[in-house]
Amino acid sequence: MLPGWLIVVTSFGYLSLLFAIAYFADRRGRQGHPVVNNPTVYALSIAVYCTAWTFYGSVGRAVSSGAGFLPIYLGPTLMFALGWVVIRKILRISKVHRTTSIADFIASRYGKSHLLGGLVTIIAVVGIMPYIALQLKAVASSFTVVLHYPDLSGAAAVTSLSPLRDTALWVAALMAAFSILFGTRHIDATEHHQGMVLAIAFESVVKLVAFTAVGLFVTYGIFDGFGDLFTQAAADPRIAPLLTLAPAGNDWLPLTGLAMITMVCLPRQFQVTVVENVEESHLNKAIWLFPLYLFLINVFVLPIAFAGLLRFPLGTVDHDMFVLALPMAEASPGLALLAFVGGLSAATGMVIVETVALSTMLCNDLVMPMLLRFAWLHLAEHKDLSGLLLTIRRTAIIIILAMGYLFFRFIGESYALVAIGLMSFAAAAQFGPAIIGGIYWKGGSRRGALAGISAGFLVWIYTLLLPSFARSDWLPMSFIESGPWGIELLKPYALLGLTGFSSVSHSLIWSLFFNVAIFVGVSLLDRQSTIERIQAALFVDIFRHAGSSTSTGLLHGRVSIGDLRAMAERFLGRDRARDAFSEYARRRGRNIEPGGQADGELVQFVERRLSGAIGAASARVMIASTVKGEGVGFEEIMQILDETSQVLEYSRQLEQKSRELEKASGDLKAANARLTELDRMKDDFLSTVTHELRTPLTSIRSFSEILHDSPDLELGERQQFLTIIIRESERLTRLINQVLDLSRIESGRMKWVMTEVDLVEVVEHAVASMRHLFEEKQVGLKVFKPEVVPMVRADRDQLIQLVINLLSNAQKFVPSGTGEVAVEVTCGRNTLLVSVADNGPGIPYHEQDKIFERFHQVRSGKTGNPLGSGLGLAICRGIVEHLGGRLWVESTPGYGATFFFSLPVIGAEAHA
Amino acid sequence: MKSILVVEDEPNIVLSLQFLMKKAGFEVRVANDGEEALALVQDRAPDLILLDVMIPKRDGFDVCQTIRANSDWKDVYIILLTAKGREVDREKGIALGANDYVTKPFSTRDLTEKVKQILSGG
């Protein structure tokens, strides 16, 4: 039993020491000798993670679930040992963008969104305020325990003490004073609170020393070392199950993951790890030192838990208070006092940092944006807003702690408060997807983050907060047991039938599931605004932009330096603004005249400075509105961005043009090839014509010379040779005529004598003139025709020539004696069809189109002799096509060929 | 008696060549296409061939090449006849082993003289 005054004096003495340390550090810092610029201090300050809930609660958790308390420490260990790249990236981003809090970070990433910053702030306050209450309760409870031991009945009534004797109230008030003094010294929230950090680091040492001292005392004082303790524990049927991993069940994975993510999601962790970080390189030491710290502080958790269980009869001492009760029971009041101070340090450290972090968020991301929006005119009149900012922050601190205290007073004994430790972790975890997604995935959008966080938070409320209300009897228990309106699938502890997890793991699984799914889903469907795209790129590619990110030159133009400075003074205060501007001038190595124009770099510099004071979203609004007043500004940014997108568009067009060009050049190539082909064909044509002309000419010349040189020829021979000369001359004439005809038809210079023509009469005429030739070769020739046919408009002579050509071809190819040729005229609906069918060898399929080309000669199957000039069918086709008809052949090789031509009848021609 | 093979598919040209060569005192055989020509050469090699280039089945170049591939027929004198007057055809014929190249329409006197000169061993 300790005298009350001693406890009070010790407590106040300890807290005074904290003030002194903080004061010392701040003073040294102002004198230019910073003491916190030290990686060890940094690593120790991160150990603010271990709160009173850790200090006392780990033992309680170990009692109920054995090693089940470990995931809460395993997670951070893994995060620092393995996930430090994530932390390093967040660090770098925050340094470049002068991030003031987790809300600021998220808002900034998603296009400097007020809405998102506000949402994050509200969730953080709702989720974490009760946690502060929990710390106060821990202080009050521990005070009662050390005061009243072994009469522990009073410990239950800590919430009903009179205010004057209420330790929690005193602690809360002192914490508020500390936070105001050392947490809001500067207007720039990104500047380091050296005093606070050093005090926190000191507290980390105190709580480790205290807990380890109790652990050593228990293990080696009460028992004979670990071996003895664990042997006894294993022999106890109540304790033996705790030595296995079974009690923790399925929760290992979710809880470890949860603890990992809270390293970057809890406002206080963000504050000490990111905002208060002096140098990025300090992280290198924290990577191993912080996990080592966690290991050390956990070494004695199980021994103390087992010793408590072995030492005290069941139910007499609150498990959470074993750390205090064991030294008390063993009559070691000094140690108990040390343990009490350790718990106090754990609680105060958390309260201070959390309060500062939350107040910054409340000020920069909730209150200031609202004031700027709703009372802008009023604010604009203020010469200096830096005082207002500090006032808001200080008021926020007082409000937070007051609310924390009230929470403790009025619902301190409820389940809701007791369970809040892990619950508030789970609430903070909802920021995880937006943060992690935001720094690794450019596609994450503002609406996606808003929707994801909201969804996750709502699920958290439904699966954790509301049930905890029910367990505190503020809601009917049936809500938990059978779901709202008796719907089983909606049971808050077994949503959609998921069971087998603790309530926290269950809630975490579902809330993060919906959070991530909706964040990703909405982002994918969403279209990011320009500023979102810029911020996304700056965040995700932070290491690529490193160094150059301060000179993206987005803003430039007609903003006077004087105006910019006036605005900076309003928020930063006159001195800080002056310092900032002269620092800028020094860095750039040039003078800054108030009358001059601010360049983009300066505007950006000022915006960053403002961000540090009032958050990125508000700074953006301020800069934009100031610049807007001068006639340039947001529109200009947008214009510049539009120009960028125009350039993109232009390059797209260029690409298209070059594709078109490629295509055109391809076309040209093809055309060229075609021309070359035509040229070659013309060459071939000339060569072929020449050849065709030379052949009859050869015969004519030969026989003429023979006749000339052989006066002694017999009359019969002479007659034969002369006939040959005449025939070949005719052939030559015909050939020349055909070439000329074809050329005239193809060039359109043919003279057509168009009359109404009776096609049957034409066929009969042609047949009559060919009859002799057919009879001579003993080839059958039949004609089928209707009685009357409509007239066609055509050149009669050409048409007769056409039919004669077809008959002549047929006659040439059919065998003598057995050859049969049939000509048929039939009436179609609007056309007349003439066919000339033979029973010759037919035409190979691959030749059937080619035969209509000029000089394409089909050779007789037997002798291989060419049977015509090769111009006949080309001319025929030319004639038919000129008359508006069609000429084609159908043939199965070996079974003869049928040539068809069709001509439009006169009536149809008019309609066509 | 010296033997001449006329390879030509135009009947009237065949007739005139046949008349001229017979009149000059040579034995004349006639082939209408490349295959027939080679068959006749195989049968009995002539002293001289008047070989038209544009003949069915196997053209004159082909026939010329085939004959030159057989050393038994290396002494057969080959005169190509062609209605194609292009220099490239002439070069091709000579390259394939023809001894001479005559373009249609030809002078009957010149051709007869040329054949006579060749076959008289001059």
Contacts between the chains, C-beta under 8 A, distances in Angstrom:
chain1	res1	chain2	res2	distance
A	687	B	84	6.5
A	687	B	86	7.0
A	690	B	83	7.2
A	690	B	84	7.5
A	690	B	85	6.8
A	691	B	54	7.1
A	691	B	83	4.3
A	691	B	84	5.8
A	692	B	83	8.0
A	694	B	83	3.8
A	694	B	85	7.8
A	694	B	104	4.8
A	694	B	105	6.1
A	695	B	10	5.8
A	695	B	13	7.4
A	695	B	83	5.5
A	695	B	104	6.9
A	697	B	104	7.4
A	697	B	105	4.7
A	698	B	10	7.5
A	698	B	13	5.5
A	698	B	83	7.1
A	698	B	104	4.1
A	698	B	105	4.0
A	698	B	106	7.0
A	699	B	10	6.9
A	699	B	12	3.9
A	699	B	13	5.6
A	699	B	16	6.4
A	700	B	105	7.5
A	701	B	105	4.2
A	701	B	106	7.7
A	701	B	107	7.9
A	701	B	108	7.6
A	702	B	12	8.0
A	702	B	13	6.9
A	702	B	16	3.7
A	702	B	17	7.6
A	702	B	20	7.6
A	702	B	105	7.1
A	702	B	106	7.8
A	702	B	108	5.5
A	703	B	12	7.6
A	703	B	16	5.7
A	705	B	107	7.2
A	705	B	108	4.3
A	705	B	109	6.8
A	706	B	16	6.3
A	706	B	19	6.1
A	706	B	20	6.9
A	706	B	108	6.3
A	709	B	108	7.2
A	709	B	109	7.0
A	710	B	23	7.5
A	724	B	12	5.1
A	724	B	15	7.2
A	727	B	12	7.9
A	728	B	12	6.3
A	859	B	56	6.0
A	863	B	9	7.7
A	863	B	32	6.4
A	863	B	33	7.2
A	863	B	56	6.7
A	864	B	9	7.7
A	864	B	33	5.6
A	864	B	56	2.7
A	864	B	57	5.2
A	865	B	9	5.5
A	865	B	32	7.6
A	865	B	56	6.3
